[in-house]
Amino acid sequence: MPLFNTRKGEKKVKVTFANGLLFVETDGGKPQAFPLEWFPKLLNATDEEREDWSQTEKGIRFNKLDVDVSL
């Protein structure tokens, strides 16, 4: 299961993909899972597109895909 972090090491979430799910773990250790079928662009994305994300005040944003995930 690949672990993707943004280029900046200051991010407070971990993002992983496995078995058709997006897993997001916050700094406090609270994991959340989202079915990729909720986000068709993520479902069909390349690893490079999935790696390009940034943390926002409300969640995470996949920059190349123009997809926001609220946490």
Secondary structure, 3 states (H helix, E strand, C coil): CCEECCCCCCCCEEEEEECCEEEEEECCCCEEEEEHHHCHHHHCCCHHHHHCEEECCCEEEECCCCEEEEC
